[in-house]
């Protein structure tokens, strides 16, 4: 119980920027909250979090996982989760299983719960999650809309993601001369430190701006939320424990992957569903509901682990 309380308190600390964002929305400080969310989202996705990932790999305490299971756990779990969710819902459930809020909420939460030493592995794990999301997500939506998967656009989307290249840049800088490595760390620091605050602020603003969608879509969001916050982490936990029993993965890395898998739907899923014209309202409602439920579900998963 004390573990669940500790995790809840850490999540509450992270919730302050989100509450401020929601409060700014309620006070009408933004003439167009959706436009503000879009701008902040681009900053966090293309600048803040890539800087956070790269800098995380430069920290002296950051270790680089060498176990193959660390890199394969999420892709295998993702395939299993998507396969299991096909029988219970429509394309949006597959998208929800694919794309969790691993960067905006996952990185700061893992760092708060597991400590600074988790920064490097967490950054690499997030890169694996995001790569899988931007690869598989558009394919699922294209199939849901009755169109053939846009393989060219999928490849372009993946290659244009800074989060894909950030770990490579971080690893390259890690092996640079000490002076260059220190200079790079100082240059990345202000952007890296802004990432979590900006992302959580925009999450709060987004939740407030889209609050009416939950009531409009009703119970249809529940299956999507259950897949994201129950099925996905349960599959990762089962595979992780099997890898641990076989001596292929450490307990800490199992814990890291499960916490990331338990994150609510990423805000980006709504943009993807809206662009594809596939169940956009349902996805938006699930983003809001899962973000609210995270206050309860993440401490419970943390206590279980």
C-alpha positions as CSV (number, residue, x, y, z in Angstrom):
1,X,0.0,0.0,0.0
2,X,2.9,2.4,0.8
3,X,4.3,1.7,-2.6
4,X,1.0,2.6,-4.3
5,X,0.8,5.8,-2.2
6,X,4.4,6.8,-3.1
7,X,3.7,6.3,-6.8
8,X,0.5,8.3,-6.5
9,X,2.3,11.2,-4.8
10,X,4.9,11.2,-7.6
11,X,2.2,11.2,-10.2
12,X,0.5,14.0,-8.3
13,X,3.7,16.1,-8.5
14,X,3.7,15.5,-12.3
15,X,0.0,16.5,-12.4
16,X,0.7,20.1,-11.4
17,X,1.6,21.3,-14.9
18,X,-1.4,19.4,-16.3
19,X,-3.7,21.0,-13.7
20,X,-2.3,24.4,-14.6
21,X,-2.9,23.7,-18.3
22,X,-6.5,22.7,-17.6
23,X,-6.9,25.8,-15.4
24,X,-5.6,28.1,-18.2
25,X,-8.2,26.4,-20.5
26,X,-11.0,27.0,-18.0
27,X,-10.0,30.7,-17.6
28,X,-10.1,31.2,-21.4
29,X,-6.5,32.3,-21.6
30,X,-6.1,30.8,-25.0
31,X,-8.4,32.1,-27.8
32,X,-7.9,28.8,-29.6
33,X,-7.0,26.0,-27.2
34,X,-6.7,23.4,-30.0
35,X,-4.3,25.5,-31.9
36,X,-2.3,26.0,-28.7
37,X,-2.2,22.3,-28.1
38,X,-1.0,21.7,-31.7
39,X,1.9,24.2,-31.4
40,X,3.0,22.9,-28.0
41,X,2.6,19.3,-29.2
42,X,5.0,20.0,-32.1
43,X,7.6,21.6,-29.8
44,X,7.5,18.7,-27.3
45,X,7.5,16.1,-30.1
46,X,10.2,17.6,-32.3
47,X,12.4,19.5,-29.9
48,X,11.8,18.9,-26.2
49,X,11.6,15.1,-26.0
50,X,14.3,14.4,-28.6
51,X,16.6,16.6,-26.5
52,X,15.5,14.8,-23.3
53,X,16.2,11.4,-24.9
54,X,19.6,12.4,-26.3
55,X,20.7,14.1,-23.0
56,X,19.5,11.1,-21.0
57,X,22.1,9.0,-22.7
58,X,24.8,11.5,-21.8
59,X,24.3,11.2,-18.1
60,X,27.1,9.4,-16.2
61,X,24.6,7.2,-14.5
62,X,22.9,6.1,-17.8
63,X,23.5,2.5,-18.6
64,X,22.9,1.1,-22.1
65,X,21.0,-2.2,-22.1
66,X,22.8,-5.1,-24.0
67,X,20.1,-7.8,-23.5
68,X,18.3,-8.6,-26.8
69,X,15.1,-9.1,-24.8
70,X,15.2,-5.4,-23.8
71,X,14.8,-4.4,-27.5
72,X,12.4,-7.2,-28.5
73,X,10.0,-7.2,-25.5
74,X,7.8,-4.3,-26.7
75,X,7.6,-5.3,-30.4
76,X,6.6,-8.9,-29.5
77,X,4.1,-7.6,-26.9
78,X,2.7,-5.1,-29.4
79,X,2.0,-7.9,-32.0
80,X,0.3,-10.0,-29.4
81,X,-1.8,-7.1,-28.0
82,X,-3.0,-6.1,-31.5
83,X,-3.9,-9.7,-32.3
84,X,-5.8,-10.1,-29.1
85,X,-7.7,-6.8,-29.5
86,X,-9.0,-7.7,-33.0
87,X,-11.8,-9.8,-31.6
88,X,-13.1,-7.1,-29.3
89,X,-13.2,-4.0,-31.4
90,X,-12.5,-1.8,-34.4
91,X,-9.4,-0.2,-35.8
92,X,-9.1,2.4,-33.0
93,X,-8.4,-0.3,-30.5
94,X,-5.4,-1.4,-32.4
95,X,-4.2,2.2,-32.5
96,X,-4.7,2.5,-28.8
97,X,-2.7,-0.6,-28.1
98,X,0.1,0.8,-30.3
99,X,0.5,4.4,-29.1
100,X,0.7,5.1,-25.4
101,X,1.8,8.4,-23.9
102,X,5.3,7.1,-23.3
103,X,7.1,10.3,-24.0
104,X,5.0,13.1,-22.5
105,X,4.0,11.2,-19.4
106,X,6.1,8.0,-19.5
107,X,9.6,9.5,-19.3
108,X,9.0,11.9,-16.4
109,X,7.0,9.3,-14.5
110,X,9.6,6.5,-14.9
111,X,12.3,9.0,-13.9
112,X,10.3,9.9,-10.8
113,X,9.5,6.4,-9.8
114,X,12.8,4.6,-10.7
115,X,15.3,7.4,-10.3
116,X,17.9,9.1,-12.6
117,X,19.7,5.9,-13.3
118,X,16.8,4.8,-15.4
119,X,17.1,7.8,-17.8
120,X,19.2,6.1,-20.4
121,X,17.3,2.8,-20.7
122,X,14.0,4.7,-20.5
123,X,15.0,7.0,-23.3
124,X,15.9,4.0,-25.5
125,X,12.7,2.1,-24.5
126,X,10.6,5.1,-25.5
127,X,12.3,5.3,-28.8
128,X,11.4,1.6,-29.4
129,X,7.8,2.3,-28.4
130,X,7.5,5.4,-30.6
131,X,9.0,3.7,-33.6
132,X,6.5,0.9,-33.3
133,X,3.7,3.4,-32.9
134,X,4.4,5.5,-36.0
135,X,5.0,2.4,-38.0
136,X,2.0,0.2,-37.1
137,X,-0.5,2.9,-36.3
138,X,-0.9,4.4,-39.8
139,X,-1.2,0.9,-41.2
140,X,-4.0,-0.1,-38.8
141,X,-5.9,3.2,-39.6
142,X,-5.5,2.7,-43.3
143,X,-7.0,-0.8,-43.1
144,X,-9.8,0.6,-41.0
145,X,-10.7,3.2,-43.6
146,X,-10.7,0.5,-46.3
147,X,-7.6,1.9,-48.0
148,X,-4.4,0.0,-48.7
149,X,-1.6,0.7,-46.2
150,X,0.3,3.8,-47.2
151,X,3.7,2.2,-47.1
152,X,5.6,5.2,-48.6
153,X,4.0,7.7,-46.1
154,X,4.6,5.3,-43.2
155,X,8.3,5.1,-44.1
156,X,8.5,8.9,-44.5
157,X,6.7,9.4,-41.1
158,X,9.1,7.1,-39.4
159,X,12.2,8.6,-40.8
160,X,11.0,12.2,-40.0
161,X,10.5,11.4,-36.3
162,X,13.2,13.1,-34.2
163,X,12.6,10.6,-31.5
164,X,13.8,7.9,-33.8
165,X,17.1,9.7,-34.3
166,X,17.6,11.1,-30.8
167,X,19.0,7.9,-29.3
168,X,21.4,7.6,-32.2
169,X,22.6,11.2,-31.7
170,X,22.9,10.5,-27.9
171,X,24.9,7.4,-28.4
172,X,27.2,9.2,-30.8
173,X,27.7,12.1,-28.4
174,X,28.3,9.6,-25.6
175,X,31.4,8.4,-27.4
176,X,32.6,11.9,-28.3
177,X,35.6,13.5,-26.5
178,X,34.7,14.7,-22.9
179,X,34.7,18.4,-23.9
180,X,32.3,17.9,-26.8
181,X,30.1,15.6,-24.7
182,X,29.9,18.3,-21.9
183,X,29.2,21.0,-24.4
184,X,26.4,19.0,-26.0
185,X,24.9,18.2,-22.6
186,X,24.8,21.9,-21.6
187,X,23.2,22.8,-25.0
188,X,20.5,20.2,-24.7
189,X,19.8,20.8,-21.0
190,X,17.3,23.7,-21.3
191,X,15.3,22.0,-24.0
192,X,15.4,18.7,-22.1
193,X,14.2,20.2,-18.9
194,X,11.3,21.9,-20.6
195,X,10.0,18.8,-22.3
196,X,8.0,17.3,-19.4
197,X,6.5,20.5,-18.2
198,X,5.4,21.6,-21.7
199,X,4.0,18.2,-22.5
200,X,2.0,17.9,-19.2
201,X,0.7,21.4,-19.6
202,X,-0.6,20.7,-23.1
203,X,-2.1,17.4,-21.9
204,X,-4.1,19.3,-19.2
205,X,-5.1,21.9,-21.8
206,X,-6.1,19.2,-24.3
207,X,-8.1,17.2,-21.7
208,X,-10.1,20.4,-20.8
209,X,-10.7,21.4,-24.4
210,X,-11.9,17.9,-25.4
211,X,-13.8,17.0,-22.2
212,X,-17.1,17.0,-23.9
213,X,-16.1,14.2,-26.3
214,X,-16.1,11.6,-23.4
215,X,-19.8,12.2,-22.8
216,X,-20.6,12.2,-26.6
217,X,-19.0,8.8,-27.4
218,X,-20.2,7.1,-24.2
219,X,-19.3,3.5,-23.5
220,X,-17.6,3.0,-26.8
221,X,-14.4,4.3,-25.4
222,X,-14.2,1.7,-22.6
223,X,-12.9,-1.2,-24.7
224,X,-10.2,1.1,-26.1
225,X,-9.1,2.3,-22.7
226,X,-9.1,-1.3,-21.3
227,X,-6.8,-2.5,-24.1
228,X,-4.4,0.4,-23.5
229,X,-4.3,0.4,-19.7
230,X,-5.0,-3.3,-18.9
231,X,-4.3,-5.6,-21.8
232,X,-1.1,-4.0,-23.1
233,X,0.7,-3.8,-19.7
234,X,-0.5,-7.3,-18.8
235,X,1.0,-8.8,-22.0
236,X,4.3,-7.0,-21.4
237,X,4.3,-8.2,-17.8
238,X,3.7,-11.8,-18.8
239,X,6.4,-11.7,-21.4
240,X,8.8,-9.8,-19.1
241,X,8.4,-12.3,-16.3
242,X,9.1,-15.1,-18.8
243,X,12.3,-13.4,-19.9
244,X,13.2,-12.7,-16.3
245,X,12.8,-16.4,-15.4
246,X,15.0,-17.4,-18.4
247,X,17.7,-14.9,-17.3
248,X,17.2,-12.8,-20.4
249,X,16.1,-9.5,-18.7
250,X,16.6,-7.8,-15.3
251,X,13.8,-7.0,-12.9
252,X,14.3,-3.3,-13.4
253,X,14.0,-3.5,-17.1
254,X,10.8,-5.5,-16.8
255,X,9.4,-2.9,-14.5
256,X,10.4,-0.1,-16.9
257,X,8.7,-1.7,-19.9
258,X,5.5,-2.4,-18.0
259,X,5.2,1.2,-16.7
260,X,5.6,2.5,-20.2
261,X,3.0,0.0,-21.5
262,X,0.5,1.2,-18.8
263,X,0.5,4.8,-20.0
264,X,-2.7,6.3,-21.3
265,X,-3.3,6.9,-25.0
266,X,-1.0,9.5,-26.6
267,X,-2.5,12.8,-27.7
268,X,-1.0,12.0,-31.1
269,X,-3.5,9.2,-31.6
270,X,-6.3,11.7,-32.1
271,X,-4.4,13.5,-34.8
272,X,-3.7,10.3,-36.6
273,X,-7.3,9.1,-36.4
274,X,-8.6,12.5,-37.5
275,X,-6.2,12.7,-40.5
276,X,-7.4,9.2,-41.5
277,X,-11.1,9.9,-40.8
278,X,-11.3,6.8,-38.7
279,X,-13.2,6.9,-35.4
280,X,-11.7,10.3,-34.4
281,X,-14.3,11.1,-31.7
282,X,-13.9,7.7,-30.1
283,X,-10.1,8.0,-30.0
284,X,-10.4,11.6,-28.6
285,X,-12.7,10.4,-25.8
286,X,-10.4,7.5,-25.0
287,X,-7.4,10.0,-24.7
288,X,-9.3,12.1,-22.2
289,X,-10.7,9.2,-20.2
290,X,-7.4,7.2,-20.1
291,X,-5.5,10.3,-19.1
292,X,-7.9,10.8,-16.1
293,X,-7.7,7.1,-15.1
294,X,-3.9,7.2,-15.1
295,X,-4.1,8.9,-11.7
296,X,-5.4,5.6,-10.4
297,X,-4.1,3.0,-12.7
298,X,-0.4,4.0,-12.8
299,X,0.1,3.8,-9.0
300,X,-1.7,0.4,-9.0
301,X,0.6,-0.9,-11.7
302,X,3.6,0.5,-9.8
303,X,2.5,-1.2,-6.6
304,X,2.0,-4.5,-8.4
305,X,5.5,-4.3,-9.9
